[in-house]
Amino acid sequence: MRDARTGATVTVKGFGALKDSDLELGKGIDLLKPIAEQAFAPRRGERTDP
């Protein structure tokens, strides 16, 4: 892919590229959906008061 701001070419790894890595994702995180939307979405059973 090409970075629209800088014009530099960026390599993007494909689906499953991290399957053998030590990266741990939270339960319920789906890499096929936008990560930011999942990260900031209210979670069931989580406390909302400070």
Buried (B, 14 or more C-beta within 10 A) or exposed (E): EEEEEEEEEEEEEEEEEEEEEEEEEEEEEEEEEEEEEBEEEEEEEEEEEE
